[in-house]
Amino acid sequence: MVKLWRCEICGDPYIGEAPPDNCPFCGAHRKYIREAKDADVYFDIELNDKDRANAEHALQVEVSNATFYFCAAGKTDDFEGKLLFNVLGKVEAEHASIWKKILKLDKVPEGNERCHIKNRENLEDSHARETKAIKFYSEAAAESGNERIKQIFEALVEVETDHLHLSEVRLK
C-alpha cells in the first residue's frame, strides 16, 4: 500500500510503499523518515548565538559545495562523474535550503566556486570538502544545546560521510 512519508530533516514528502533508505532530497538516513502524519518537522527554532553562527557557517558550506558540484557536473570529463556531481549538487542545495529555513532567510545566497575538467581533480576536491564538512558538523552538533539543531547536524554528518565514501571508492 502506498503511503505518504516525510523526512524529519528537510521536511520534504515522499510517496512509496516503504520509506526509502535515504531521503531522495537531502540524503538523510531512513531513521529520519516517518509516515507524514507522524513526522516531527519544524524549522522555527530559537537560536542562541553559537547555534546561529554555526547555522550561518553551515549555509555557507552548503552553498559553496552545491555550487562546486554543479560546476563539476557541467565540466568533468567523465560521464559517471557528471551524474554523481549533479546529484551531489542537488543534495547540497537541499541542505542549504534547510539552513535557509532555520535562519529565516528569503532565499539561499548564490555561490561562486570553481571546479576542474579532470574528474579525479573534482573527486579530490569533493573529498576535501566533505572531510571539512564532517569535521565542522560533528563539532557543531557537540556544541549545540538545542536538540533539533543537534539532530540536523548529526544527520548531515551521516549524509556527508556517505558522500565521502562515494569519492573514496572512485579515487582508488
C-alpha positions in Angstrom: 0.0 0.0 0.0 1.4 3.4 -1.0 1.9 5.8 1.8 3.0 9.4 2.3 6.4 9.7 4.0 8.2 12.8 5.2 11.8 13.4 6.1 12.3 14.9 9.5 15.5 16.6 8.4 14.5 18.5 5.3 10.7 18.2 5.7 10.2 17.0 2.1 7.5 14.4 1.4 7.9 11.1 -0.5 5.3 8.7 -1.8 6.0 5.0 -1.7 5.1 1.6 -0.2 8.0 1.9 2.3 10.3 4.7 3.4 13.4 4.9 1.2 16.8 4.0 2.7 17.8 7.7 2.2 15.7 10.8 1.7 15.7 11.3 -2.1 16.1 15.1 -1.4 18.6 15.6 1.4 20.1 12.1 1.7 19.1 11.7 5.4 19.1 8.1 6.6 15.9 6.0 6.8 15.7 6.5 10.6 14.6 10.2 9.9 11.8 9.2 7.5 8.4 8.7 9.0 4.8 8.5 7.8 3.9 12.1 7.1 1.2 12.1 9.8 3.8 11.0 12.4 6.8 13.1 11.3 8.1 15.8 13.7 9.3 18.5 11.4 9.9 22.1 12.4 12.3 24.9 11.5 11.1 27.7 13.7 13.9 27.4 16.2 15.1 29.9 18.8 18.9 30.0 18.1 21.5 31.1 20.6 24.5 33.0 19.3 26.6 29.9 18.9 23.9 27.9 17.0 23.2 30.9 14.8 26.9 31.3 13.9 27.1 27.6 13.2 23.9 27.6 11.1 25.2 30.6 9.1 28.6 28.8 8.6 26.7 25.6 7.6 24.7 27.6 5.0 28.0 28.9 3.5 29.4 25.4 3.4 26.4 24.0 1.6 26.1 26.9 -0.9 29.8 26.5 -1.7 29.6 22.7 -2.1 26.4 22.9 -4.2 28.0 25.4 -6.5 31.1 23.4 -6.8 29.2 20.2 -7.6 27.0 21.8 -10.2 30.1 23.3 -11.8 31.8 19.9 -11.8 28.7 18.2 -13.2 29.0 20.5 -16.2 32.7 20.4 -16.8 34.1 17.0 -15.7 35.5 14.7 -18.4 33.7 11.6 -17.0 30.1 10.6 -17.7 29.5 8.9 -14.3 31.2 11.9 -12.7 28.7 14.2 -14.3 25.8 12.1 -12.8 27.5 11.9 -9.4 28.3 15.6 -9.2 24.8 16.6 -10.3 23.1 14.6 -7.6 25.6 15.8 -5.0 24.8 19.3 -6.1 21.1 18.7 -5.6 21.6 17.2 -2.1 23.9 20.0 -1.0 21.4 22.6 -2.3 18.7 20.9 -0.3 21.0 21.2 2.8 21.4 24.9 2.1 17.6 25.1 2.0 17.3 23.6 5.5 19.6 26.3 6.9 17.7 29.0 5.0 14.5 27.9 6.7 16.2 27.8 10.1 17.8 31.2 9.6 14.5 32.6 8.3 16.1 33.9 5.1 14.1 34.8 2.0 16.4 32.9 -0.4 19.6 30.9 -0.4 22.7 33.1 -1.3 24.5 32.4 -4.5 27.9 30.7 -4.6 30.8 31.2 -6.9 33.0 28.1 -6.9 35.5 26.8 -9.4 35.8 23.2 -10.5 38.0 21.1 -12.7 37.8 19.4 -16.1 39.6 16.3 -14.8 37.3 14.0 -12.9 40.0 12.9 -10.5 40.7 16.5 -9.5 37.0 17.1 -8.8 36.8 13.9 -6.8 39.9 15.0 -4.8 38.3 18.4 -4.2 35.0 16.7 -3.2 36.8 14.5 -0.7 38.5 17.5 0.9 35.1 19.4 1.0 33.3 16.5 2.6 36.0 15.9 5.1 35.8 19.6 6.2 32.0 19.5 6.4 32.0 16.3 8.5 34.5 17.8 11.0 32.6 21.1 11.3 29.2 19.4 11.6 30.5 17.0 14.2 31.8 19.9 16.3 28.6 22.0 15.8 26.5 19.0 16.9 28.6 18.6 20.0 28.4 22.3 20.9 24.6 22.6 20.4 22.3 22.5 23.4 19.3 22.6 21.1 18.1 19.0 20.3 16.7 19.9 16.8 19.9 21.7 15.7 21.9 18.8 17.1 19.7 16.3 15.2 20.2 18.2 11.9 23.9 18.4 12.3 24.2 14.7 13.2 22.0 13.7 10.3 24.2 15.8 7.9 27.4 14.2 9.3 25.9 10.8 8.2 25.0 12.2 4.7 28.4 13.9 4.2 30.1 10.6 5.3 28.1 8.8 2.6 29.4 11.4 0.1 32.9 11.0 1.3 32.6 7.2 0.7 31.5 7.9 -2.9 34.7 9.9 -3.6 36.9 7.4 -1.7 35.7 4.5 -3.9 36.3 6.4 -7.1 39.7 7.6 -6.0 41.1 4.1 -5.6 
